[in-house]
Amino acid sequence: MTSSSTACASAARASARRCACSWPVERRTALETHERISAKIGKFQPSLTLALKRLAEERRSRGLPVFDFGLGETKGTLPEHVREAAERAFREGRTMYADPAGLPELRADVLRWLGVEDRYTPDEVVITAGAKQSLFNVFLAACNPADCVLFDAAPWVSYQPLAVAAYAFPVQVLPTRPESRMKVSADDLRRNLDLRPYTKLFLLNNPCNPTAQLYSADEVEELLQVCVERRVYFVLDRLYWRIVFDGVPFPEPRVDDETRPWLVQIDGLSKNFRRSGGLRIGWTVAPPDLARAMVNLQSHYTSGPSTPVQHAALAALESPYPTGLREELEAKRDRIRAWAPKLAGVDVWPTPATFYSFWDVRGALGTRTPDGRVIRGSIDLATWLVERAGVVTAAGAAFLQEGYLRVSFAVPDEELEGGLAAAAEAFAELA
């Protein structure tokens, strides 16, 4: 380095030090505290269920029983052929980068899995690291900052954080009919679209987590038609579509030239197969322009899901679907029905689908525990159930519906029976 360049560098460093030191003290302090983290992250909180799980672990460490009805995850054993497909991919060295849209053969199989191979091409399918990433891709690819996204009345806990992280404006659509069990009608949707002209999409979870309600084919068609007329995306999160009870078929959305530009369907492995949540494979079927935008986006921030795990998903979708999981869950649903009259102050909603039981516990609010604590809301009640009975549930407040609890019954039968008995005793102690 020449003497002149050395002098220039020294002068630049000195100037930088003078600028840094000239900042107001309060500005430097701010950068060291709240401005270090994006403000949007402060608009949502960590999962409420995780806090209850910590209480449950404290009980378990003391040798007390714990009945975990909080986490929505299938149990059992991952199908052997699915595991072997991933192992084989590792052994054969299929660990290089793949197409960011996903393996072409897996995208074709997704269309067959959904029964729409005659209405879409594999180019309209995007394979993702779980259905949660599919949702995030849609928000990022479709929404401009401050665009409104509409959710149904009891949105799953991650919908709002994902929308906020994409700088969209989330709004919960509240039904006007009290007998609807939180299902949104076409009139409810129209009313919200009238109020919010910058709406970009309506996201419907069917079957619904947490309420376990199932929209009928007519109800789905009416909502889809409103979205088509108003030119907003109808995003169908159908992750539980294989878990519909009582012999009722899943209400498929209409796919034709009128609906295809506005219909987006999201699905994945985690709820449809045993012990598959950690594989993190989901998929989106979308209009061509939106699919291309999501692939472009995904190519920069995940490059697509793990290649060996995509081979596992391929094995899962290419095999005949086992109905045993649905049948077992339906039997567990019936066990909860039998216990419902024994749960004081609880109205157990019907469960036509999913592996959740939704409990209206507004009758228990305002009561007191034996030590005098007032149960003021669903979080208080969920905390009491953990502390007193070791029963972990998900508070309705996490789904923007105060006065309810969500109970996941995808657990072994003995745990289900023991937990229901313990919950019944805990409810009986409230006065």
Secondary structure, 3 states (H helix, E strand, C coil): CCHHHHHHHHHHHHHHHHHHHHCCHHHHHHHCCHHHCCHHHHHCCCCHHHHHHHHHHHHHHCCCCCEECCCCCCCCCCCHHHHHHHHHHHHCCCCCCCCCCCCHHHHHHHHHHHCCCCCCCHHHEEEECCHHHHHHHHHHHHCCCCCEEEECCCCCCCHHHHHHHCCCEEEECCCCCHHHCCCCCHHHHHHHHHHCCCEEEEEEECCCCCCCCCCCHHHHHHHHHHHHHHCCEEEEECCCCCCECCCCCCCCCCCCCCCCCCEEEEEECCCCCCCCHHHCCEEEECCHHHHHHHHHHHHHHCCCCCHHHHHHHHHHHHCCCCCHHHHHHHHHHHHHHHHHHHCCCCEECCCCECCEEEEECHHHCCCECCCCCECCCHHHHHHHHHHHHCEECEEHHHHCCCCEEEEECCCCHHHHHHHHHHHHHHHHCCC
